[in-house]
């Protein structure tokens, strides 16, 4: 039954009053700092301002979006895990975990799968996971591996920082928040604010940490991801099969909207529902995004506006010694230990102008800094490769320089390697470098004319991250269809 509007206003006034009291209490507890030099005083002032903002944000979250007590959390855990035990898919990491007696090795097996499944489809992960576990079956084995070995096995899987996280990380009972879990949590608690914002993502992590079952953390994380992948899907969710439907705020909202529509009554918030129209709650959808009756629970989560990837250009060169000792070899240099593609190997390159003008002289100087004097006349432009990373669209102007009659280069500065073609294909190089090398190989084999431009504009094998997913990271894709047309599109 719809509650009187006076009750709604009274509830809101009480909530606002209690929030104001909490803000004053927390802010007044901050100790008064003695006078400091101007720089330190400014730093302290900025820190206080940040803390004040955090207090205001925390106070502006309605309990409607949270779990009331431990009993509600316990029911959620039990329902989800019971469903998972009945319905989980047969996947290699689950078989390994179930057959492992040692709890540490079982936790490690699940942990590796969770990280690999971030932003990568199950079908792609299976082969990588199998090879990973054969090479490093325990956490101790992985700890003794080098980053170079990790990057080499990870090559082609994308988002290479995940491999580094695995090597650096340690297993612990913690909640997981990926794209599917974001969707589940946003629907279960009717969170309509942008999940890409720092504040909302922090709230989602907090909810995940609160819900994770300490007795079965790995199974719970897998269950939450499985629910989002197979039931609580982006479009056409199967709510009737959801084990936590009775606790889902989004489903409750759908039922209420349908009831009001059948009675030809205007939509208005229930007294127990958060009031987005006030603009007070930081987890509600903004008033500018009203409820869409046709979407149902898919009103949550809010789709964040995607920024187009920024465009960058680079001039890159495949330098090959055809008469090197032991056979032809190509030069690779290692990327910095942090940032994009950290620690991976690539062909020497320099930044180029977006206009497409290639800094030939700068590229030649870069090559000579690694390999010594080189014949400038042999440097040839072969074409271009366009590769899209998650947030960067990078155009490579591809050059080739083959040393045929010259004395083989013997110097190998730190951070460089001369590899055979066979070694290159198994090295820790990105997919973009393999595309660049295909252009070079095509020219060497006569299948690519010098004047022809090779456009490889397909994105990376992983889907681009939304802002929310950049913050939260994600592990499963929604359930992979098995019809022929879908499999064919995946293969492409």
Secondary structure as UniProt FT lines:
FT   HELIX           5..28
FT   HELIX           38..59
FT   HELIX           63..65
FT   HELIX           70..87
FT   HELIX           92..99
FT   HELIX           103..116
FT   TURN            117..119
FT   HELIX           122..135
FT   HELIX           139..143
FT   HELIX           147..154
FT   TURN            155..156
FT   HELIX           161..168
FT   HELIX           179..188
FT   TURN            189..190
FT   TURN            195..196
FT   HELIX           198..211
FT   TURN            214..215
FT   HELIX           217..230
FT   HELIX           239..241
FT   TURN            243..244
FT   HELIX           245..247
FT   HELIX           249..262
FT   TURN            263..264
FT   TURN            271..272
FT   HELIX           276..278
FT   TURN            282..283
FT   TURN            287..288
FT   TURN            293..295
FT   HELIX           296..299
FT   STRAND          310..321
FT   TURN            322..323
FT   TURN            325..326
FT   STRAND          329..334
FT   TURN            340..343
FT   STRAND          345..346
FT   STRAND          349..352
FT   TURN            354..355
FT   HELIX           360..371
FT   HELIX           376..378
FT   STRAND          380..388
FT   STRAND          392..403
FT   TURN            414..415
FT   STRAND          416..419
FT   HELIX           421..426
FT   HELIX           431..444
FT   TURN            445..446
FT   TURN            450..451
FT   HELIX           467..472
FT   HELIX           484..491
//
